[in-house]
Amino acid sequence: MERFSLIRGRQVLMIQERLDPVRAELSGRPARFNVQGKPSPMECCSIPGRSGWSLQFSDHGRAFYAYLFPGNSAVRPLLRLLDTFRAT
C-alpha cells in the first residue's frame, strides 16, 4: 500500500508498506540508507522509461519499500529524505 510520494522535478521518492509482512521482510532499518551501482528499470512500482532503486527495510515492526527515481540528478538528496522517514 502506498503511504506517500515526494516529487521534486523529475526526482521521486515513493514509500510503500507491506501490511502483512513475512518475517524475512523485517530486516532492520540502516542508520543511513545507501544504494549500489547504477539505477535500473524496475518491474514493480515503476515509472515508465525511468530507472531507479528499490530498498526494503522495517521500522517499528512494519515492513516498507522505498523506491527512488533520481531523474537526471544525484540520488543523495533522495537518500537524505529517506533517512528522515520515521514510522510510528
C-alpha positions, 0 to 999 in steps of 0.5 A: 500500500502506498503511504506517500510520494515526494516529487521534486522535478523529475526526482521521486521518492515513493514509500510503500508498506507491506501490511502483512509482512513475512518475517524475512521482510523485517530486516532492520532499518540502516542508520543511513540508507545507501544504494549500489551501482547504477539505477535500473528499470524496475518491474514493480512500482515503476515509472515508465522509461525511468530507472531507479532503486528499490530498498526494503527495510522495517521500522517499528515492526512494519515492513516498507519499500522505498523506491527512488527515481533520481531523474537526471540528478544525484540520488543523495538528496533522495537518500537524505529524505529517506533517512528522515522517514520515521514510522510510528 
